[in-house]
Amino acid sequence: MTLGLATGTWDAIYLGIESGGIPQDAPPGYPDLDRALTSKMVELQARPLVVFLGSGGLLRWLNVVCGYQRSGSLSEAVSKIQCLLARRECWHEAYGLVCGFEGKQAMFSRVSSAKAQTTPPSVLSLDIVEPIGFDDLEAAKAAQEARNAIRGGMEPLLAVREAIECRLGLPNLMGPVETRTLRP
């Protein structure tokens, strides 16, 4: 069960996700355990900054982490991530948000192991809270709660965290809610 949110301003991206990754004892056939997913929020590269919030088939995301090679732009990174997600046969679909900056503009893209569901990078703003989650309706409700809190004056990172915690309910959280602010 995953719920993540992303929002941003022209100079910052605010991310949050219920975060329990693949533990260090990953399944056989995944020898690169030093790069195993311990979180559903993963920085793939620093310059230009590329971070994903992953959900669904986390073994597909492990393939992304192990196979990803540096990109010169967010658009190029999205294309590479899409190819890596679609390449490996797996029972579960993987989907996520890839966030970063094109120039100094905060951007995001939806990616999926089903290539038709991948979107080109779009601008993030505080009026847009992009959800990723276990249930489209619950994720949309969490996004709306975060958006309302931000409009009411709450700091965006805190609004994202509280919306995830409230929507999932603290006893139901699979792991801690991980948050991060990204800057160009």
N, C-alpha and C positions, 0 to 999 in steps of 0.2 A: 504494500500500500504506500504510494508516494503522493506527495503534494508539494509542489514548488511554485514560486511566484517570482517574476522579474518586473521591475519598473525602472525608470531612469529619468535623468535630466540631461541637458546638453553636455555636462561634464562628469556625470557619474551614473553608474548602474547599480541598483540595489537588488540583491538576490537572496532568496531564502528557500530552503528545501528540507523536508523531513529526510534525515540522512543516515541511512544504514546501508553500507555498500556490500560488496562481496568480501567476506573475511579472507585473511591471509591464507587459509587452507582452501584455495580455489580448486575446482575440480581437476582431475587428471587431464593432461593435454594443454595446460596453461602454465608452462615452466617459468615465465617471467614474473614470479610472485612479488618481486620488489616493486613492480608497477601495478599490483592488483588494486582494484577499487576498494578503498576503505570509506568512500564517500560517494554520494550521487552528485556532488558539485566538484568538478575537476577542471583545473587550469591545464590546458594543453600546451600553451606557449605564452611567453611574457610580452614579446614585441613582434608584431602587434598582439595585444592581449586577446586571447581566445579562451573562454570558459564555457563548459556545458553543464546543464542540469539534466541528468539522465533518468529515465524511467522505463518501465517495461522490462524487456529482456536484458538484464544487466550483463550477461555473458557477451552479448553483442557490444556493449559499451566497453568491456574489457578488451575486446578486439580493437576498438577504436584507440584506446590508450596505448596498446602495444604496437599498433601499426601506423599511428599518426606521424606524419612528417611535417616539419615547419612550413607555414604558408606565409605569403606576403600580404594577404588581406583577409578580412572576415569572409568575403564572398568566396575566395579560394578555399579557405578552411572549411566552409559549409559544404562545398563540393567534395572535398576529400573525405570529410566525415560521412557524408551521404554514401559514398562508394564503400567505405569500410563497414557501415551498418548493413548495407544490402548484400555484401559479399559472402558472408558466412551463413550457412544454413543453421537455423535454430528454431525451436518450437515457439518461442515467444517473440512478439513484435517489440521493437525498441523504438522509443520516441523521446524527444527532448527539445530543449531550447539551447541554442548556441548564442552566446552573447559576447560582445566586444565592441570595438570602435573602428569605424571607417573614418580616417582622419581623426577628428576629435568628436565626432558624432556618435552617441550611444546607439547601438543597433542590436537587433536580435533576429534570429531565424528559427523557424520550427523545422526539425529534421525527424525523419522516420525511416525505419527499415523498409517501409512501403514508399518507394521513391515519389509516387504521385502526391504524397502528403507533405513533402518538403516545400517550404516557401523561401523566396529570396529574402535577403536581409531587409528589415524595415526599421524605421526610427522608433526608439523608445522615448516615452515622455511620462510625466507623472499622471497624465490623464489616461495612460495605458498601463494596465497591470496584466501582464501575460501569465496565464496559469498553465501548469503542466501537472497532470495528476491521474489518480486512480479512477476517478469518476468525473466525467465532464461537468455535470451539474454541481457537484461539491466544489470542484476547482473553480468554476465560474463564480460561485457564491463567495469563496475565499478571496478571489480577485476583486469582487465588488466591495467586500468588507475592507480590504486594504485601501482601495481607491477612496472610499468614503472617509476612512481615518486620515489619509493624507490630505484630503480636501479640508478636513476639520482641523488641520494644523499639526498632526502627529508626524514625527520624524519618519521618513520613508522606510528605513531599515527596520525600525521597531514595528511599524504598521504591517510590514510583510511577515515578520516573525509572529506577531499576535494573531494575524488572520489564519496562519497555518495551525498554530496551537489551538485556537478556538474551533476551527472547522474540524480538525481531526479528533480533538478531545485528548487531553494529556494522557489518560490511561491507554489510549489506542496508539500512541506514537511508537513506531518501530525503533526509532533511534532519536538522537537529539535533533533539534531544528538548527541547521547550520545556516549562518547568514554571512554575507560578505558585501562590501562596497568596492566596486571597481572604478578606477580612474585611468584616463588615457596616459 
